[in-house]
Amino acid sequence: MTAKKTNAGGKIHLKWVRSFICAPTKQKLVVKGLGFTRLNQVIERPDTAAIRGMVAKVPHLIEIVE
């Protein structure tokens, strides 16, 4: 397996890049659950398996900012 890149403090920066207007309801709930309120917003979350799993559910809407 390949090692995943993590920041020194165990934080991950996420950016909401695409609207979820036509997305299924479950995907809308994932984006809101991550804490996004505006499009193109960058937020910082702890780098845990739960957060990585949420991001994996909506990779077309959210990107990881390095």
Short mmCIF file of the C-alpha atoms (twelve columns), coordinates in Angstrom:
data_MODEL
# 
_entry.id   MODEL 
# 
loop_
_atom_site.group_PDB 
_atom_site.id 
_atom_site.type_symbol 
_atom_site.label_atom_id 
_atom_site.label_alt_id 
_atom_site.label_comp_id 
_atom_site.label_asym_id 
_atom_site.label_seq_id 
_atom_site.Cartn_x 
_atom_site.Cartn_y 
_atom_site.Cartn_z 
_atom_site.pdbx_PDB_model_num 
ATOM 1  C CA . MET A 1  0.000   0.000  0.000  1 
ATOM 2  C CA . THR A 2  1.053   3.544  -0.513 1 
ATOM 3  C CA . ALA A 3  1.493   5.880  2.418  1 
ATOM 4  C CA . LYS A 4  -0.920  8.785  2.628  1 
ATOM 5  C CA . LYS A 5  0.487   12.268 3.008  1 
ATOM 6  C CA . THR A 6  -0.378  13.946 6.279  1 
ATOM 7  C CA . ASN A 7  0.481   17.344 7.659  1 
ATOM 8  C CA . ALA A 8  2.677   17.682 10.728 1 
ATOM 9  C CA . GLY A 9  -0.211  18.497 13.069 1 
ATOM 10 C CA . GLY A 10 -2.452  15.734 11.781 1 
ATOM 11 C CA . LYS A 11 -4.661  18.222 9.946  1 
ATOM 12 C CA . ILE A 12 -6.088  18.071 6.443  1 
ATOM 13 C CA . HIS A 13 -7.155  21.097 4.371  1 
ATOM 14 C CA . LEU A 14 -10.258 20.586 2.245  1 
ATOM 15 C CA . LYS A 15 -11.752 22.819 -0.438 1 
ATOM 16 C CA . TRP A 16 -15.315 22.657 -1.743 1 
ATOM 17 C CA . VAL A 17 -14.918 23.065 -5.517 1 
ATOM 18 C CA . ARG A 18 -18.221 22.062 -7.124 1 
ATOM 19 C CA . SER A 19 -21.849 22.737 -6.260 1 
ATOM 20 C CA . PHE A 20 -23.990 19.880 -5.000 1 
ATOM 21 C CA . ILE A 21 -27.265 21.126 -6.540 1 
ATOM 22 C CA . CYS A 22 -27.780 17.982 -8.657 1 
ATOM 23 C CA . ALA A 23 -26.056 15.638 -6.226 1 
ATOM 24 C CA . PRO A 24 -27.972 12.959 -4.300 1 
ATOM 25 C CA . THR A 25 -29.192 13.839 -0.815 1 
ATOM 26 C CA . LYS A 26 -26.606 11.606 0.895  1 
ATOM 27 C CA . GLN A 27 -23.774 13.481 -0.815 1 
ATOM 28 C CA . LYS A 28 -25.269 16.823 0.227  1 
ATOM 29 C CA . LEU A 29 -25.337 15.599 3.818  1 
ATOM 30 C CA . VAL A 30 -21.676 14.556 3.613  1 
ATOM 31 C CA . VAL A 31 -20.623 18.027 2.432  1 
ATOM 32 C CA . LYS A 32 -22.659 19.693 5.197  1 
ATOM 33 C CA . GLY A 33 -21.315 17.172 7.722  1 
ATOM 34 C CA . LEU A 34 -17.772 18.193 6.888  1 
ATOM 35 C CA . GLY A 35 -18.709 21.754 7.832  1 
ATOM 36 C CA . PHE A 36 -18.800 23.548 4.487  1 
ATOM 37 C CA . THR A 37 -21.085 26.574 4.170  1 
ATOM 38 C CA . ARG A 38 -19.851 28.268 0.967  1 
ATOM 39 C CA . LEU A 39 -18.500 27.155 -2.378 1 
ATOM 40 C CA . ASN A 40 -14.688 27.526 -2.739 1 
ATOM 41 C CA . GLN A 41 -14.349 27.520 1.047  1 
ATOM 42 C CA . VAL A 42 -11.209 25.960 2.533  1 
ATOM 43 C CA . ILE A 43 -11.549 24.286 5.917  1 
ATOM 44 C CA . GLU A 44 -9.172  22.386 8.186  1 
ATOM 45 C CA . ARG A 45 -10.190 19.083 9.734  1 
ATOM 46 C CA . PRO A 46 -8.286  16.439 11.699 1 
ATOM 47 C CA . ASP A 47 -6.722  13.791 9.471  1 
ATOM 48 C CA . THR A 48 -8.717  10.783 10.661 1 
ATOM 49 C CA . ALA A 49 -10.112 7.758  8.909  1 
ATOM 50 C CA . ALA A 50 -13.655 9.101  9.321  1 
ATOM 51 C CA . ILE A 51 -12.862 12.388 7.572  1 
ATOM 52 C CA . ARG A 52 -10.924 10.585 4.816  1 
ATOM 53 C CA . GLY A 53 -13.933 8.299  4.313  1 
ATOM 54 C CA . MET A 54 -16.285 11.263 3.982  1 
ATOM 55 C CA . VAL A 55 -13.984 12.864 1.417  1 
ATOM 56 C CA . ALA A 56 -13.827 9.569  -0.484 1 
ATOM 57 C CA . LYS A 57 -17.622 9.611  -0.848 1 
ATOM 58 C CA . VAL A 58 -17.609 12.970 -2.683 1 
ATOM 59 C CA . PRO A 59 -14.266 13.258 -4.531 1 
ATOM 60 C CA . HIS A 60 -15.950 15.101 -7.412 1 
ATOM 61 C CA . LEU A 61 -17.150 17.881 -5.076 1 
ATOM 62 C CA . ILE A 62 -14.234 18.266 -2.648 1 
ATOM 63 C CA . GLU A 63 -10.477 18.354 -3.135 1 
ATOM 64 C CA . ILE A 64 -7.613  18.060 -0.699 1 
ATOM 65 C CA . VAL A 65 -5.460  21.194 -0.683 1 
ATOM 66 C CA . GLU A 66 -1.744  20.602 -0.181 1 
# 
